[in-house]
Amino acid sequence: MPATSSNKPYRVGRSKTGLGLFATKPIKKGTRIIRYYGPILDSRIPEHDDIENKYLFELNGRWTIDGSVRKNLARYINHSCRPNAESDVRPRERKVFIRAIKNIEPGDEINYDYGTDYFKAYLKPIGCKCESCEKKRKKLRAEARAERAKVKARAERKAQKAGAKPVRKKKLNGVAVGKANGRARA
C-alpha cells in the first residue's frame, strides 16, 4: 500500500466495504481533494477497449482513465448514494478531480456516487453497502419485524377469544378427554 505524506488531508484505511479513503483533516465544501489518474485509454483501439477492471473511469465515449495503478489513491474512494464528494470530470484536459460537496470532518470516509451505469453493473447485483442504503435496509427490517409482531399479537388475541370457553374434561372408558370448540380430543 502506498504511503501518504502527512500534509495530505486523507489516508487509506479499512472500510465496511474493504479499503476506503478517510479524511485526516477537516475538508471544506468545494475543496479539491485528490486527482483520479492513470493511463488514458482510447476506446477506438481494440486492445484498450478489451481491458476490464473496476477502476476504469470513463471521461466520455472515447477516453477512459485506467485507475488501477498503485499510486492512484483516489481509486480507494467508495460509492455512496448520499456522497460527501463528487467527481469533477474535465474530458478536454483528460483529468478527473474529486471535490468535496459537503464539509468533511476528520475520520469521515470520503465517497462519491459512481453513476447509474456502474451501479447497475456492479453494485445492484450484490446490494449497495453505503451507509444510507444500510440505514434504509435496517429501517425496513425493523418495520417488517414490527409488522410480524403485530400480526402475531393479533393472532394470539384471536386465539384467546376463541379459546376462552372453559375446557371440560370428561372420562370416556376411564381415559380423560378434553373438549374444546365442540370437538373431542383424545
N, C-alpha and C positions, 0 to 999 in steps of 0.2 A: 504494500500500500504506500503510495507516495506521501512523503511528509509535507505538511503545510507549514509555512512560516508563521510566526506568531503575530505578524501585522495583518494577517488576513482575518476578516470577520466571520470565518466559518471553519468547520472541521468535519471530517468524515467520522461517523460513528454508527453504532448499532441502532437500527430502527425496527419497528414491528414487522416491516416487510423485507428486511435484510439490512443492507447498508443504506445510510442516508446522509445528507448534508445538514449540519446543525449550526446555528448562529453561535458565535463565541462573544460577540459584542453587539450592542443594540444597532439595528439597521433601520434607518428611516425610510418611510414611504417614498418611492421614486428613485431610490439609490440603485445604481447598477451593482449587482452582487458579484457576478462571475461571467466569464465568456464560455460558451459551449463551442469547443473547437475540435478539429481533427482533419483528416484528409477530405478534400472536396471530391465527390463522385459525380460523374456525368451519366445520366440515365440513357444517353444515346450510345454509350459504349457497353456492349453486351456483358463484358466481364464485371463492370461496375454495377449493372442492373441486377446481376445474379447474387450479389452479396446480401446475406441475411443475418442480421443481428438485431438485438433490441435497442441498440444505441444509435440508430440512424435517425437523423433529424432532417426532415425534408424542408428545404428552403422554398422551392417552387416545383413545378412539374419537371424541371430538368436537373436542378442541382440538389444534392443531398450531402450533409456532413456525416461522416463516419466517426462517431464519438467514442469508439471502443478503445482508443489509445489510453494508456495508463495515466498520462499526465492530465487528462481531461477530467477534473474533479466534478465538473457540472453534470457528468453522467450519473452521479450518485443522488441527484435531486429526484425525489419520488413524486408520484402523481397524487393529486388531491382534487376532489370535486369542489372543495372550498379552499382554494390556494391562498398563500400569502405572497406569491411572486408570479410573474408572467414572463413569457419569452418575448423578447424584442427582436424580431426577425428583420434582417436587412439583406434581401436577396441580391441586390446590385453589388454590395460590398462583400457578399458571401460570408456574412458574420451573423452570429446569434448571441445576444446578451440576455442574461436573466436579471430581471429588475423587480424590486420589492413593490408590491401594490398595497401593502399594509405595513405598519411598524412591526418589526420582528424583534422580539426580546431574546437575550442570551439563553441558550438551551432549547429554543424552539426549532423544530425541524423546518427547513426551507423546502417548499414544494410548489408545484405549478400544475395546471391542467394540461395533460398530454394531448388533448383533442379527441374528437369523436372517432376518427379512423383507428388510432392506436387503441383507444378504449374498447371499441367493438372487437378488434382483432386479438388483443392480448389480455385485457383486464376483465371484460364481461364474462368470458367462459369460466374464470376462476373466482370471480366476485371481487369487486373493488374493496381494498382493505384500508382505504384512507379513513381518517378519524371521523369525518362527518358521516360516511356510509356505515361505519361501525356503530356510531351512536344511533343512527336510524334503524339498523337491524336490531340493536339492543332494545330500543323502544318498541319495535314491532313484536319482538319475542315477549316482552313484558306484557304488552296488550293482549297477546294470544294466551299467555298464562292466566291473566285476569279473566278473560272470557271463558276459558276452560273451567276455572274455579267457580264462576257464576253458574255455568251450565250444570256442574257437579252439585253445587249447593241447591239449585232449583230441583234437580232430580232427587236429591235426598229429602227435601221438604215434601215433594210429591209422594215419595215412598212412605214417609212418616204419616202423611194424611191417609193414605190408602191402608197402611198397616196399623192405624190407630185403634182398630177394633180389637177387643181383647181376644187373645188366643186361648181357647178352651181345649184342655187335653181330655180325651176320652180313652177308656181302655176298651180295646177290641181283642177278644180272646187273650186277655192278660197282657197285651202289648200297648203301651201308651202311644196315642196318635194325636198329633196337633192338628187343629182345624183353623185355617186362615182363609179368608176370602171365599168361603163356601167350598173349598176343596180340602179333601183329607190328605194328610201327609203320612207316609209310613216310615 
